[in-house]
Amino acid sequence: MFIAKIQQTFNRAYRYFVVQKNPLFIKQKYGIPDRLDWTVELTPDGWFIAECKDLPGVFTQAQSKKELLDMVNDAVLTYFGVPKRESDFIFNEFRMANNEVIRYEAHLQTQPT
């Protein structure tokens, strides 16, 4: 838990000095689709398990809905080989099967393309 907090603090400080590139630019540059189809299951112990139907072998898990959005972004960026220095997210919202939408609440600063 302590190491995760240190990593989170480092990532915030890094993004303060190195602004993320525009998600539309990242999608175009790396050929990332605008929409991906995911299945999400909630385990008995409270974990969200997500599988991308459009990208073979892409799975992720999270303990909260906000973390699920972070993990989905990370899984997609990793799948397409996007370097961390370029982007932390490409999707600012995630629609669940029940039409519930998970969104980033804060305004995310991006670099113009």
C-alpha positions, 0 to 999 in steps of 0.5 A: 500500500505504501509503495502504491502511494509513493507511485501515485505521488510520483505520477502526479508530480511527473504529470505536473511537469510533463503534460499528457498529450491530447487523447484524440492525438494518441488514439490516432497515432497508435490506431486505438479505436474510439469505442471498445466493448467490455464485459465487467463482472463483480466478484463475491469479494467485491472486485471488478473484473473487466475483459475487452471483447475487441482486444484479445487477451486484455483483462484487468481488475479493480477494487472500485469503479474509479480504479476500474477506469484507470485500469481500463485505460492502462490496459488499452495503453499497454496493449497498443504500446503507448509510452507512459510519458505520452499518456495516462488515459485515453478514455475519460469515461467508461459505460457499464452494461447497466448504462452507468457511466464512470467518469473522471471528475477532475479536469485533466490537463492535456497538451495540445496536438 
